[in-house]
Amino acid sequence: MTKLFNPENIFMNLSVNNQDEAIEKVGQALVEDGAVTEKYTAAMKEREQIVTTYMGNFLAIPHGTDEAKTEVLKSGLVLLHIPDGVDWDGNEAKVVVGIAGKDGEHLDILSQIAIVFSEVENVERVINAQSKDEILAIFEEVEL
């Protein structure tokens, strides 16, 4: 299994004012990681206009539109840990995972995230995590 998260792409105990700000933070981190071009953030916002990326269990997974595939340079993943939550289309998101997938790689990543977040106990562990290592350990427990 490929390592899901690079510790540098996990941002702990953030406070964000709204969904747009969360998407901008995710987009900027993906750009800084070399995963996407600057245009990808706009494509993530565009995707939210089409369909929400809120998944339930306090999780949102913003990602770009299909048209934005050309803006993806390599697969990348960013996790925002927002214990106080942020309004996401009328729902509360406490964990925001931004994804950029190259050549379908993001589908495996999505399934691992879905497995972790299908268990309420894991969701609470991620939300209550005090360190990046704790979050990494939760995801590393998932076997595909």
N, C-alpha and C positions, 0 to 999 in steps of 0.2 A: 504494500500500500504506500502510495506517495504521501509524504508528510503534508498534511492539509495546510497548516498555517505556519508562516514564518513569524517568529515572535515579534519582529519589528512591525508586522502588520496587524498586531492586536493592540487596540487602544482602550485602556482601562479607565473606568470611572469617569466617563465623559458626561458632560451636561450639554445638550443641544436644545435649541429653541423650537425647532420644527423639522419636518420631514426633509425639506429642501436643504437645510443646513447639514443634516445627516448625510444626504446623498452627495453634497459637495465635499464633505470630509472623506467619504469613501472614494469618490472619484479622484481627489487630490492624492490620496495615499496610493491608489492604483497607478496614477501617472508617475509619482515619485519612485514606485517600485519598477517602473519600466514596462508595466504590463499593457498599458493603453496610451493612446494619444489624448490630448486635452479635449478633443471632441466627444469622448466617451461619456463624460459627465452629463452633457446635454442629452445624449441618447438614453441615459438612465432616467432622467427626468421625463423624457418623452414617453418611455415605457410606462411610467406611473400614470400618465394621462390616458393610456390605452387600457391598462389593467393594473390593479394594485399588486405589489409584490409582498404584501403582508400575508404571512403563511399561517397565522394562528400561534398560540403558545408564546406570545410576546416576541415573535421572530419576524423580521422582514429581510428579504433577500433581493435588494435592488441589483438590476443588471441591465445592460443596454438592449436596444431593439435589434432585430435580426439584421436590419440595414447597417448597424454599427459594427458588424463583424470585422470589417476592414480596419477599424480603429483599434482592434485587439492585436498587440504585438506578441504577447505570450500569456499563458493562463496566469491569473492572479486572484488573490483572495484577501479580503480585509475584514476584520471583525471589530465592530464598535460595541463596547460594553457600556450600556447606559442604564445604570441601576434605577434611576428615578423615572425612566421611560420618556418617550416622545410620542406625540400623537401621529399616527400613521393612518391616514384616511379614516379617522374615527375609531381606530383601535390603538392600543398601547403597545409600542415596540420597546423592548429593553435590550435586545440584541439585534444588531443590524449587520448582516454579512453581505458585503459587496463582492460580486463575482464578475470576472472576465474570463471567458473560456475560449481556448484556441483548439480547433479541430475536434470539437465534441468532448474535450476533457472535462468540461464543467458539469457534464451529466453525472459522472462518477462522484464528483465533489458534492453536487446537490443531493445525491442519494445518501451520502454519509451524513450531511447536515440534517437531512430529513429524519434519518434513523435516530440521531442524538435528540432532536427536538420532538420526536413522537412520544418520548417518555417525559412526563411532567417532572419527575424527580431530577432528570438530567437538566431540564430547563432551569429549575431552581438552583441547581449546582452551578450552572454557568452564570446566572444572574448574581448569585451570592459569592462568586469567586473573588478572592482577594489578590490573585496574581495571574500573570500570563501563563505560568507553569501549570496552575490549576486548570485553566481553560484548555491548554494543550493536552493535559492528561485525560480530560473527559473525552475529547475527540479521538485520542489515540486508543481508547478502550473499544471503539467501534470497529468491528471486523466486518468486512463486506463478504 
